[in-house]
């Protein structure tokens, strides 16, 4: 992909075929007339964008505020405004007109919409499927069942997962509303925002879980007084605290890698904070990003090639999904991976730091129960935040990296309120077994 102008990015959907010149004129006239000054004047230069998509009358163009398509000489180009890069969108194909009604019905969609986002790294544009977290953490429902037993009530809990499909997500929420549920729990920002939008009229209480910046996402007016039918728990990450752990373990670190997905809103603030911390400290920063498992694996290999001393990842769902595929690459290279959740350490990162998500799930359930059983008002129920001082060390990776656990734990003590240990597994249930 090449950037052809400052305001547009073009994605080549099919390979360009350039035919070389096959011959030259056989002869030139020796008595060639001298060109006039008018003929000698150079024609105004035309940029490639104008030449291809404006001046070429064979180009067919379909425009929208978010995506413009150009069909030219059997090839398809997608034009993406820079301000929409990183934003999630639905791309669908719909019949808008037909010369024969027997060929198709106006408005018909041959396939379900695709939930995607464009991300940009240097001059390359990537199109990837957007990741939508599940609606409810099983730990939330487990706690609700326990509360029901304590209070002598039974909660009818419906659990569903859209499996990263925005169309399915919309349908699930619509079904919940049609069933007249008393409350909805949504995990992470995208689900919470859609629940908020669809409950503005009916005002069904919504309790979000693990939303990094509820104020910035406009889910609530403030953390103390949400102001409407939405409240919940936040997993805000203190990036400076993780940076302190990196240098407590390796005071001589000179090059730190930042591994994240540029399209994940939960990573934005933490990555910016980490960059500032490292810049103030005069430490070199290396950035590699990815939104799919394959891209993340390539990014991890690039970190090894760049010789970073440590890698930092915030609470990033895309990297979390790929952790089991990259942890051995980093560990074998002697690179500790510090991340913003205990689940990273579970899947092979050296350290997960931040919110205890098991406790977050419990507190989310407690808030839901308070609303259902005691009539608590979501508009005045403060968003629950957590102490970021819990560090979870993967003891297997600690050993593979050549660290002594007791030495590491002692170095971390001034920066943690609690240190847990864990071994590599796919799920917390596997560890408990």
Secondary structure, DSSP 8 states (H G I E B T S, - for coil): ----SSSEEEEESS-----------S---TT-----HHHHS------HHHIIIII-TT-EEE--SS-EEEEETTEEEEEEEGGGTT-EEEE-------SSGGG--TT--SS--EEEEEEEETTEEEEEE-----SS-HHHHHHHHHHHHHHT----------TT-HHHHHHHHHHHHHTT-SEEEEESHHHHHHHHHHTTTT--EEEEES-S-TTTTTS-S-SS---SSEEEB-----HHHHHHHHHHH-TT--EEEEEE-TT-HHHHHHHHHHHHHHHHHT-EEEEEE-SSHHHHHHHHHHHHHHT-SEEEE-S-HHHHHHHHHHHHHHHHTT-EEEESSHHHHHTT-SEEEE--HHHHHHHHHHHHHHHHHH---TTTS--B-----EEEEEHHHHHHTT--HHHHHHHHGGG-SEEEEE---SSHHHHH-
